[in-house]
Amino acid sequence: MRIMFMGTPEISMVCLKELIDSDNEIVAVVTGKDKPRGRGNVMTPTAVKTLALENSLPVYTPDTLKDEAFAKLLSDIDPELIVVVAYGKILPKSVLDYPKHGCINLHVSLLPKYRGAAPMQRAIIEGEKETGVTIMYMAEGVDTGDIIATEAFPIGPEDDFEAIHDRSAEVGSRLLVKTIEDMKAGRATRTPQDDSMATHAAKIEKEDCKIDFTRSASVLDCAIRGVTPIPGAFAYHKGKMLKIFKAIPTEGEGRPGEVIATDSKGQGSFTVACGEGALRVEGVIPEGKGRMSAGDFVRGRKIEIGDILE
């Protein structure tokens, strides 16, 4: 089966590597353009492009999928299946309809829940105990296509976005290869989604990352883990942004946002009162600084009992 692969970020690279290692016939890789990165703004290829070139696969970085140039590319390459993993562009009907075996997509949620841009983050933020991956046939709607396969896994009490991303990549890449093998063997099934059960996973915005200490500690625990390590949860302390990347719900009372306890020993911590309960903060990123333990922050006399985070 001649496969065109489309993807851009790290999770796409993991899936492409699994497809390459499983000896699938990948006839083209479509990814994003090189972008300036780092302090020197050095033009840097996507992880997908780098991996493809290392394996002598042809790489394309089209500006659009809707013009005659891409239509000709499809005709020249003539893929039988298009595999999409976090590509970042909407596939027009002309592309969806082209391959003999259709277009399939890896979506990192248990559809129809969490359709949209940020399914992993939203599942954590909403306090879900379980998430997973779905392989589906692509349709013109956003994440609305028929389901071919799913695999669930738990969200642990300390799992953050990074942990769920990495687990989704591992589980999803393996399920993707199995699904393609099932398609080749004629074993793949398709199940329409129940639209009445659908939920939306909106893109993470800056306001989603601002810590509102009037909320309960348990809710804030999920909110912080859902955006850690990127873009990162934050509050303001003495007028400067303070990112919090590790915090644990605990008991405590005080004004929401008030520092009610500090511990300078070892890795240390400081405790902040919430609308209900409190958060024991163990890891921070002060404005203009790198990651540090809460103990270092306390020992540097950067935060004290009675201070307010807002």
C-alpha positions in Angstrom: 0.0 0.0 0.0 1.5 3.3 -1.1 1.4 5.7 1.8 1.7 9.5 1.9 2.5 10.7 5.4 1.5 14.2 6.6 2.6 15.6 10.0 4.7 18.3 11.7 5.3 18.1 15.5 7.2 15.6 17.7 4.3 13.2 18.0 4.2 13.0 14.1 7.9 12.1 14.1 7.3 9.2 16.5 4.5 7.8 14.3 6.6 8.2 11.1 9.5 6.4 12.7 7.2 3.5 13.7 5.9 3.3 10.1 9.4 3.3 8.7 10.5 0.6 11.1 7.5 -1.6 10.2 8.6 -1.6 6.5 5.5 0.2 5.2 5.9 1.7 1.7 6.1 5.5 2.3 6.1 7.3 -1.0 6.0 10.9 0.3 6.2 12.9 3.4 4.4 16.2 3.7 5.3 18.5 6.6 5.7 22.2 7.6 8.3 24.5 6.3 11.7 25.2 8.0 11.3 27.9 10.7 13.8 30.1 12.6 14.6 28.8 16.0 16.8 29.5 18.9 18.7 32.7 19.8 20.3 32.8 16.4 17.1 32.4 14.5 18.6 29.5 12.6 16.3 28.0 10.0 15.4 24.6 11.3 13.5 21.7 9.7 10.7 20.0 11.5 11.5 16.7 13.3 9.4 14.9 10.6 11.5 16.4 7.8 14.8 15.5 9.5 13.7 11.9 10.0 12.4 11.6 6.5 15.6 12.8 4.9 17.6 10.5 7.1 15.7 7.7 5.6 15.9 9.0 2.0 12.2 9.7 1.8 10.9 12.5 -0.5 9.7 15.5 1.5 7.3 18.3 0.4 6.4 21.5 2.3 3.4 23.0 0.3 2.0 26.4 1.2 -1.5 25.1 0.5 -3.2 21.8 -0.4 -5.9 23.5 -2.5 -3.9 24.6 -5.6 -3.1 22.8 -8.9 0.5 22.2 -7.7 -0.6 19.9 -4.9 -3.2 18.3 -7.1 -0.4 17.5 -9.6 1.8 16.2 -6.8 -1.0 13.8 -5.7 -1.4 12.6 -9.3 2.3 12.1 -9.7 2.8 10.2 -6.4 -0.6 8.5 -6.6 -0.8 7.4 -2.9 -3.3 4.7 -2.0 -3.6 5.9 1.6 -2.9 9.2 3.3 -1.9 9.1 7.0 -2.2 12.3 8.9 -0.8 13.0 12.4 -1.1 16.6 13.7 -0.3 18.1 10.4 -2.0 21.4 11.2 -3.8 22.1 7.9 -7.3 21.2 6.9 -7.4 18.7 4.0 -9.8 19.8 1.3 -12.3 17.4 -0.2 -10.2 17.0 -3.3 -7.4 15.5 -1.1 -9.8 13.5 1.2 -11.3 11.8 -1.9 -8.1 11.1 -3.7 -6.6 7.9 -2.2 -8.1 4.5 -2.9 -8.1 3.6 0.8 -9.0 7.1 2.0 -7.3 9.4 4.5 -6.8 8.3 8.1 -5.9 10.4 11.1 -4.5 9.7 14.6 -6.4 11.8 17.1 -5.2 11.9 20.7 -8.4 11.4 22.5 -11.2 8.9 22.8 -13.5 10.3 20.2 -16.1 11.7 20.1 -14.9 13.3 23.3 -12.4 16.2 22.9 -12.6 16.9 19.3 -10.4 19.9 18.4 -7.0 21.5 18.9 -6.0 20.6 22.5 -7.5 17.2 23.4 -4.6 16.0 25.7 -4.5 19.3 27.6 -8.3 19.5 28.0 -8.6 16.0 29.2 -6.2 16.7 32.1 -7.7 20.1 32.8 -11.2 18.6 33.1 -10.0 16.0 35.6 -10.5 13.0 33.4 -9.1 9.7 34.8 -8.7 8.2 31.3 -7.8 9.3 27.8 -6.4 7.5 24.8 -6.0 7.6 21.0 -8.3 7.1 18.1 -7.6 6.1 14.5 -10.3 7.4 12.2 -11.2 7.9 8.6 -11.1 11.6 7.8 -14.2 13.6 6.9 -14.9 17.2 6.1 -15.9 18.0 9.7 -13.4 18.5 12.5 -12.5 15.1 13.9 -16.0 13.7 12.9 -15.0 10.7 10.8 -15.8 7.1 11.3 -13.7 5.4 14.0 -11.4 2.5 13.0 -9.6 1.7 16.3 -9.2 3.2 19.8 -6.9 2.4 22.7 -7.4 3.9 26.2 -4.9 4.5 29.0 -5.2 6.1 32.5 -4.3 9.6 33.5 -2.4 9.3 36.7 -2.6 11.8 39.6 0.8 13.3 38.7 0.6 13.1 34.9 1.1 16.4 33.1 0.7 17.3 29.5 4.3 16.1 28.7 3.6 12.7 30.2 0.3 12.3 28.4 1.8 13.5 25.1 4.7 11.0 25.3 2.3 8.1 26.2 -0.1 9.1 23.4 2.8 9.0 20.9 3.9 5.6 22.1 0.4 4.1 22.1 -0.8 5.9 19.0 2.2 5.0 16.8 1.8 1.4 17.7 -2.0 1.4 17.0 -1.4 3.3 13.7 0.8 0.5 12.4 -1.6 -2.2 13.5 -4.5 -0.3 11.9 -2.7 -0.1 8.6 -2.0 -3.9 8.7 -5.7 -4.5 9.4 -6.6 -2.4 6.4 -4.2 -4.3 4.2 -5.8 -7.6 5.4 -9.3 -6.4 5.1 -10.0 -6.6 8.8 -10.4 -2.8 9.5 -13.9 -1.8 10.6 -15.5 1.6 10.7 -17.9 2.9 13.4 -19.8 6.2 13.0 -19.3 8.6 15.9 -22.2 9.5 18.2 -22.3 13.2 17.7 -24.5 13.6 20.8 -21.5 12.5 22.9 -19.1 15.0 21.4 -17.1 17.6 23.4 -14.8 20.3 22.1 -11.2 20.7 23.0 -10.5 24.4 22.3 -7.0 25.7 21.7 -5.1 26.6 24.9 -5.1 30.4 25.3 -3.1 32.6 27.7 -6.1 32.9 30.0 -6.3 29.1 30.4 -2.8 29.3 32.0 -3.5 32.0 34.5 -4.0 30.5 38.0 -7.1 31.6 39.7 -6.6 30.9 43.4 -10.3 31.4 44.2 -10.9 28.0 42.7 -10.4 24.8 44.6 -6.9 23.2 45.0 -8.0 20.0 43.3 -9.3 22.0 40.2 -6.1 24.0 40.1 -4.0 20.8 40.3 -5.6 19.6 37.0 -5.3 23.1 35.5 -1.6 23.3 36.2 -0.8 19.8 35.0 -2.8 20.3 31.8 -0.5 23.1 30.6 2.9 21.8 32.0 5.5 22.2 30.7 4.1 24.3 27.9 2.8 26.9 27.7 3.0 26.8 31.5 0.7 27.9 34.3 1.4 31.2 36.0 0.5 33.8 38.6 1.9 37.2 39.4 4.0 37.7 42.6 5.1 41.3 43.4 4.2 42.3 39.9 6.3 39.6 38.1 5.2 36.5 36.4 5.9 33.3 38.4 5.3 30.0 36.5 4.4 27.0 38.6 5.2 23.6 37.2 4.7 21.4 40.2 2.1 21.7 42.9 0.2 19.3 45.1 -3.3 19.8 46.7 -3.1 19.9 50.5 -5.0 21.2 53.4 -4.8 24.8 54.5 -6.8 28.0 54.9 -6.3 31.7 54.1 -7.1 34.4 51.6 -7.0 32.9 48.1 -3.5 33.4 46.8 -2.0 34.0 50.2 1.3 32.2 51.1 0.4 30.4 54.3 3.6 28.3 54.8 7.1 27.9 53.6 9.7 25.1 53.8 13.3 25.9 52.9 14.7 22.4 53.6 16.0 20.3 50.7 13.8 20.7 47.6 11.4 22.7 49.8 8.0 24.2 49.1 5.6 27.0 49.8 1.9 26.6 50.4 -0.7 28.9 48.8 -4.3 29.1 50.0 -7.1 28.4 47.5 -10.8 28.9 47.4 -11.0 25.4 48.9 -7.9 23.8 50.3 -4.4 24.8 49.4 -1.5 24.1 46.9 1.9 23.0 48.1 4.1 24.4 45.4 7.3 22.5 44.8 8.7 23.8 41.5 8.7 27.3 39.9 10.1 29.4 37.0 10.5 33.0 38.1 10.3 35.6 35.4 13.5 35.7 33.4 14.9 32.6 35.1 15.0 28.9 34.6 13.3 26.1 36.5 14.1 25.9 40.2 12.9 24.1 43.3 10.6 26.0 45.6 13.2 25.5 48.3 15.7 27.6 46.3 13.0 30.2 45.8 12.3 30.3 49.5 16.0 30.2 50.6 16.6 33.2 48.3 14.0 35.1 50.3 12.0 35.6 47.1 8.8 34.6 48.8 7.6 34.7 52.4 4.5 33.9 54.5 1.9 36.6 53.9 2.8 37.3 50.3 0.0 37.2 47.8 0.0 35.5 44.4 -2.6 36.9 42.0 
